[in-house]
Amino acid sequence: MYPDLFNGLKLREEDLEKYDSPLVGFDGKQVIPRGMIKLPVQVEGTEVQVNFIVVMAYSPNMAILARPWHHEMGVVSSTLHVMVKYPIRGNVGVLLASQLVARQCLMSANIRTGQGEDKERYFQVGSKLPIPEREELVQFLQDNIDVVAWTTYDILGINPEFTCHHLNVSPNATPRRQPPRRASQEHVEAVKEEVSKLKQAGVIKEIFYPEWLANTVVVKKKNGKWRVCVDFMDLNRACPKDPFPISRIDQLVDATVGYPQMSFLDAF
């Protein structure tokens, strides 16, 4: 079960049973389930209790009914004809799908770039866009693929002669060096790997005897990988508050009025 259906049914985290065995998606990536829930699925008066494994990952589908439901219903499926047949009260029931909707799901799934050799690089385009607009948008993205940074390490920075950012540290603040914290070997390896990537991309550089010293904080992400952060609490306290607050969410929503499309691509 995917997030759209989970949220649409107004289910809650506390409704889930524990289920932590990782799943492998169609793209080959591991997904850590949020849990499992048993729900009834009814088709023409026949009700079957189905265990749904809940995953918080994007999919054009709302849920996938696997073999246990197929066996319980006696289903015979045909992907060629986009339909399933099953016995029902001495007759044969038929569930038909729409070729148009199937095509829209395919278009909205993963718009691959290049020849599709890199599964990590794709765009997600809304399935409800009209086909001409969707095809035009996909063509535009493919034509400008060279300006897209797929990871943090692809962003090689801006020439400091063009623009440069400085921390607004209060002159009255006393530099603080945090005492070192002991970390597990797994965390140490994760930090070394991240630092090596950032140095190679030119995002950071090594300095000696800094006035400010902060510890790293390593957190495991939902996909099982490590996120390396830095504890900048002391530095944040030393910086005066920005007099220009972030825009309120209602102002951002109001600003979209009158525009037919909305992009969620980040700009650097």
C-alpha positions as CSV (number, residue, x, y, z in Angstrom):
1,M,0.0,0.0,0.0
2,Y,1.3,3.4,-1.0
3,P,0.9,6.8,0.8
4,D,-2.0,8.1,-1.3
5,L,-4.3,5.2,-0.3
6,F,-2.9,5.1,3.3
7,N,-3.8,8.7,3.8
8,G,-7.0,8.5,1.8
9,L,-8.3,5.8,4.1
10,K,-7.4,8.1,7.1
11,L,-5.2,5.3,8.6
12,R,-2.8,6.1,11.4
13,E,0.7,4.9,12.3
14,E,-0.7,3.2,15.5
15,D,-3.0,1.1,13.3
16,L,0.0,-0.7,11.8
17,E,1.5,-3.9,13.0
18,K,5.3,-4.3,13.1
19,Y,6.9,-5.3,9.8
20,D,10.5,-4.4,9.2
21,S,11.7,-6.7,6.6
22,P,13.1,-4.6,3.7
23,L,11.5,-4.8,0.3
24,V,13.1,-4.4,-3.1
25,G,11.3,-2.0,-5.5
26,F,10.9,-2.3,-9.2
27,D,13.8,0.0,-9.6
28,G,16.1,-2.3,-7.5
29,K,16.3,0.0,-4.5
30,Q,15.5,-1.2,-0.9
31,V,12.5,0.2,0.9
32,I,11.9,-0.1,4.6
33,P,8.2,-0.7,5.3
34,R,6.4,1.4,7.9
35,G,4.4,-1.6,9.0
36,M,1.6,-4.0,8.0
37,I,-2.2,-3.7,8.3
38,K,-5.0,-6.2,7.6
39,L,-8.0,-4.8,5.7
40,P,-11.0,-6.3,3.9
41,V,-11.1,-6.1,0.1
42,Q,-14.6,-6.6,-1.4
43,V,-15.4,-7.4,-5.0
44,E,-19.0,-8.0,-6.0
45,G,-20.0,-9.2,-2.5
46,T,-17.0,-11.4,-2.0
47,E,-14.8,-10.2,0.8
48,V,-11.2,-11.2,1.5
49,Q,-9.0,-10.1,4.4
50,V,-5.7,-8.9,2.9
51,N,-2.4,-8.1,4.7
52,F,-1.1,-4.8,3.2
53,I,2.6,-3.9,3.7
54,V,2.7,-0.1,3.9
55,V,5.6,1.7,2.3
56,M,6.2,5.5,2.1
57,A,7.5,5.6,-1.5
58,Y,6.3,7.1,-4.7
59,S,4.2,5.0,-7.1
60,P,1.6,5.7,-9.7
61,N,-0.4,2.8,-8.1
62,M,-2.4,3.1,-4.9
63,A,-1.8,-0.5,-3.9
64,I,-0.7,-3.9,-5.2
65,L,-2.8,-7.0,-4.6
66,A,-0.4,-9.9,-4.6
67,R,-0.7,-13.7,-5.0
68,P,-2.6,-14.4,-1.7
69,W,-5.6,-12.3,-2.9
70,H,-5.4,-13.8,-6.4
71,H,-5.4,-17.4,-5.0
72,E,-8.3,-16.6,-2.6
73,M,-10.4,-15.1,-5.4
74,G,-9.3,-17.7,-8.0
75,V,-8.2,-14.9,-10.2
76,V,-6.8,-15.3,-13.7
77,S,-5.1,-12.1,-14.9
78,S,-4.0,-10.9,-18.3
79,T,-1.6,-8.0,-18.7
80,L,-2.1,-8.1,-22.5
81,H,-5.9,-7.4,-22.1
82,V,-5.5,-5.3,-18.9
83,M,-8.2,-7.4,-17.1
84,V,-8.7,-10.1,-14.5
85,K,-11.4,-12.8,-14.4
86,Y,-12.6,-14.7,-11.4
87,P,-15.4,-17.1,-10.5
88,I,-18.4,-15.5,-8.7
89,R,-21.7,-17.3,-7.7
90,G,-21.4,-19.8,-10.6
91,N,-20.5,-17.1,-13.1
92,V,-17.4,-15.4,-14.3
93,G,-16.6,-11.9,-13.0
94,V,-14.5,-9.5,-15.0
95,L,-12.5,-6.5,-13.8
96,L,-11.5,-4.2,-16.7
97,A,-8.8,-1.6,-16.6
98,S,-8.3,1.5,-18.8
99,Q,-5.6,1.6,-21.4
100,L,-5.5,5.4,-21.0
101,V,-5.1,5.3,-17.3
102,A,-2.4,2.6,-17.6
103,R,-0.5,4.8,-20.1
104,Q,-0.9,7.8,-17.7
105,C,0.5,5.7,-14.9
106,L,3.4,4.7,-17.1
107,M,4.1,8.3,-18.1
108,S,3.9,9.5,-14.5
109,A,6.1,6.9,-13.0
110,N,9.8,7.4,-13.9
111,I,10.6,9.6,-16.9
112,R,14.1,8.3,-17.5
113,T,16.9,10.4,-18.9
114,G,19.3,9.5,-21.7
115,Q,19.1,5.8,-22.5
116,G,17.9,4.8,-19.0
117,E,21.2,3.4,-18.0
118,D,21.1,5.2,-14.6
119,K,18.1,4.2,-12.5
120,E,18.9,7.0,-9.9
121,R,18.3,9.7,-12.5
122,Y,14.7,10.3,-13.4
123,F,11.9,12.9,-13.3
124,Q,8.4,12.5,-12.0
125,V,5.7,14.1,-14.1
126,G,2.1,14.3,-13.0
127,S,-0.2,11.9,-14.7
128,K,-3.1,14.4,-14.8
129,L,-1.3,16.7,-17.2
130,P,-2.8,16.7,-20.7
131,I,-0.8,14.5,-23.0
132,P,0.4,17.3,-25.3
133,E,1.6,19.4,-22.3
134,R,3.2,16.3,-20.7
135,E,5.1,15.4,-23.8
136,E,6.3,19.0,-24.3
137,L,7.5,19.1,-20.7
138,V,9.4,15.8,-21.0
139,Q,11.0,17.0,-24.2
140,F,12.0,20.3,-22.4
141,L,13.6,18.4,-19.5
142,Q,15.5,16.1,-21.8
143,D,16.8,19.0,-23.9
144,N,18.1,20.7,-20.8
145,I,19.4,17.7,-18.9
146,D,22.9,19.1,-18.8
147,V,22.0,21.8,-16.3
148,V,20.5,19.3,-13.8
149,A,22.5,18.4,-10.6
150,W,21.4,14.9,-9.5
151,T,23.2,14.9,-6.2
152,T,24.9,17.4,-3.9
153,Y,28.2,16.3,-5.2
154,D,27.3,17.5,-8.7
155,I,26.9,21.1,-7.5
156,L,30.5,22.4,-7.8
157,G,29.7,25.8,-6.3
158,I,29.8,29.4,-7.6
159,N,32.9,31.5,-8.3
160,P,33.4,33.6,-5.1
161,E,34.3,36.5,-7.4
162,F,30.7,36.4,-8.5
163,T,29.0,36.0,-5.1
164,C,30.1,34.9,-1.7
165,H,28.2,34.1,1.5
166,H,29.5,35.0,5.0
167,L,28.1,33.9,8.4
168,N,26.7,36.9,10.3
169,V,28.5,36.0,13.6
170,S,28.1,38.5,16.4
171,P,31.5,40.2,17.2
172,N,30.7,39.7,20.9
173,A,30.3,35.9,20.6
174,T,33.0,33.7,22.1
175,P,34.2,30.9,19.7
176,R,33.4,27.5,21.1
177,R,35.0,24.2,20.5
178,Q,32.8,21.3,21.3
179,P,34.4,18.4,23.1
180,P,34.8,15.4,20.9
181,R,32.1,12.7,21.1
182,R,32.8,9.0,20.9
183,A,31.2,7.4,17.8
184,S,30.8,3.9,16.6
185,Q,33.0,2.5,13.9
186,E,30.0,2.4,11.5
187,H,29.4,6.2,12.1
188,V,33.1,7.0,11.6
189,E,33.1,5.2,8.3
190,A,29.9,7.0,7.2
191,V,31.5,10.4,8.1
192,K,34.8,9.6,6.2
193,E,32.9,8.6,3.1
194,E,30.7,11.7,3.2
195,V,33.7,14.0,3.8
196,S,35.6,12.4,1.0
197,K,32.8,13.0,-1.5
198,L,32.3,16.6,-0.4
199,K,36.1,17.3,-0.7
200,Q,36.2,15.8,-4.1
201,A,33.3,17.9,-5.3
202,G,35.0,21.1,-3.9
203,V,32.1,21.8,-1.5
204,I,34.3,21.8,1.6
205,K,38.0,22.2,2.3
206,E,40.3,21.2,5.2
207,I,41.5,23.8,7.7
208,F,43.6,23.5,10.9
209,Y,43.1,24.8,14.4
210,P,39.7,26.3,13.8
211,E,38.2,28.8,16.2
212,W,34.9,27.0,16.0
213,L,34.7,23.2,16.3
214,A,31.4,21.2,16.0
215,N,30.8,17.5,16.1
216,T,29.1,15.5,13.4
217,V,25.8,13.8,14.0
218,V,25.0,10.6,12.0
219,V,21.3,9.6,11.5
220,K,20.0,6.6,9.6
221,K,17.5,7.5,6.8
222,K,14.4,5.5,6.0
223,N,16.2,3.8,3.0
224,G,18.9,2.4,5.4
225,K,21.6,4.9,4.3
226,W,23.4,7.3,6.6
227,R,22.8,11.1,6.7
228,V,25.8,13.0,8.1
229,C,24.9,16.3,9.8
230,V,26.9,18.9,11.8
231,D,25.9,20.1,15.3
232,F,25.8,23.9,14.6
233,M,23.7,24.8,17.7
234,D,26.5,26.9,19.2
235,L,27.2,28.7,15.9
236,N,23.5,29.4,15.5
237,R,23.3,31.0,18.9
238,A,26.2,33.3,18.0
239,C,24.4,34.5,14.8
240,P,21.8,37.3,15.2
241,K,18.3,36.4,14.0
242,D,17.6,37.2,10.3
243,P,15.4,40.2,10.1
244,F,13.9,38.8,6.9
245,P,11.7,35.8,7.9
246,I,10.7,33.0,5.6
247,S,7.5,33.6,3.7
248,R,4.3,32.3,5.3
249,I,2.9,29.2,3.6
250,D,-0.4,30.9,2.8
251,Q,1.5,33.6,0.9
252,L,3.4,31.0,-1.1
253,V,0.1,29.2,-2.0
254,D,-1.6,32.5,-2.9
255,A,1.3,33.3,-5.2
256,T,0.5,30.2,-7.4
257,V,-2.9,31.5,-8.3
258,G,-3.4,32.0,-12.0
259,Y,-0.6,29.7,-13.1
260,P,-1.5,26.4,-14.9
261,Q,1.5,24.4,-13.8
262,M,3.7,24.2,-10.7
263,S,7.3,22.8,-10.6
264,F,8.9,21.3,-7.6
265,L,12.4,21.3,-9.1
266,D,14.9,23.1,-6.7
267,A,17.0,25.9,-8.2
268,F,20.6,26.6,-7.1
